[in-house]
């Protein structure tokens, strides 16, 4: 609900504050005073396109600020927080939301949401949750079958909502299965190629039977075999130095040193320890000589034939590395490839399964679509009858509204085309309401639809911009009465030029024009008592001080006053 709006330098309005509040607010004023600027300002707060021509002449920018009362934890507050703004709790689960929009003379605009700068698109998102605007140009929305279908769905309430939810679930299920099936079929050749490549790769890997780290071990072995002569010479020299049958060697010399120390140890105990160390060194040299001899024997057995075998095995592993990037990657293919190959080879059965799923999903979609059409048809009968009844009270006693539900293209919203048809008098063929109604009739049809729908699906705020155009007299009184009824469940703001409509408002605002001879500006006043009676008299006769008009104005206010 809008609590307050402030307009600055917008059109002819220099600075005006509109105290709105709950119920039915009527906005009146002389022609050219700037009543439509109120709707323009509200449009700016709701994210509509900014027109630099709306900036007041002689100023550089215009600004509009609004205060809304919203649920503290509702979808509006959630969207505001998502945008980085916040709401101000006021108690009872309610909170105040501040929205703002500035517009420069060069056409640039800036938005604020909940105290923070935000893209203008955020205002447009909030608009869908906050306000429904009916302006003279907005009547064109009835030309849209989608808009008329949405209106019917709102009126249909829970039965239609449940059927629509079921339909959309079935619709998305069919699309998901169809998409998977089409993707599978279109990629069949590619998947066949992948399967062939994977099958060949698994065959090569199985034939090679690689082991983790085998390529590293073989590289080391090949390096050794390629340098066997150099290795043999080094090992032979070492063995000769350690153990040599033809001359002194390290083992013999150390043995002699041990024996010499042992012979002299009887004269000095310190030599006994040194003799033991020499004995230990002899044992170690003997072990070392045996190891070198074993290494030489192994080298003698590792000839060119082994080197060729190692290189051949390395060639096999290198082919796997080239194909898969590394030996570890080839081993991973061996581990997971069988499962992937089974999946690829299962295409035929998968296609069959998906075909069955699609048939089942399509059947469910058909059933859901039929249920939705049935629910909409029942709601259409009730909506047409209810709107027709409202039109009788709006001085269209012979008009008849029908809501047709016919087969249409399949969309996420169903398979139905919805049309609101009007037969303005008996014997007339029902035609699309946008083509079969005059401007005044169309305004009343729109109002009747909103009054009827609001009983089952209230909207927080309705704004009507001269929705009473083209009517007067008793019809205007009934328009005012219906706006007052609508205000029982929603906030209603109406820009009007008819006293018969304004009389039913519980909050009457007047846009007042003043002139200093060079600059025209407007402000907004809240009217009560004699001031309201004078404005009503002006609306009735053009004369605010006419006794006859004042008497008529009082009669209208008394007529519109709620019965205790």
Secondary structure, DSSP 8 states (H G I E B T S, - for coil): -EEEEEEEEETTEEEEEEE--SSEEEEEE-TTSSHHHHHHHHHHHTT----GGGB-TT-SEEEEEEEEEEETTSHHHHHHHHTT---EEEETTEEEEEEEEEEETTS-EEEEETTEEE-HHHHHHHHHHHEEEE-TTGGGGGG-HHHHHHHHHHHHHHHHHHHHHHHHHHHHHHHHHHHHHHHHHHTHHHHHHHHHHHHHHHHHHHHHT--TTHHHHHHHHHHHHHTHHHHHHHHHHHHHHH--TTS--HHHHHHHHHHHHHHHTTT-HHHHHHHHHHHHHHHHHHHHHHHHHHHHHHHHH--HHHHHHHHHHHHHHHHHHHHHSSHHHHHHHHHHHHHHHHHHHTHHHHHHHHHHHHHHHHHHHHHHHHHHHHHHHHHHHHHHHHHHHHHHHTT-TT-EEEEEEEEEEEETTEEEEEEEEEE-STT---EEHHHHS-HHHHHHHHHHHHHHHHTTS--SEEEEESTTTT--HHHHHHHHHHHHHHTTTSEEEEE-S-HHHHTT-SEEEEEEEEE-SS-EEEEEEEE-HHHHHHHHHHHHHS-TT-HHHHHHHHHHHHHHS---
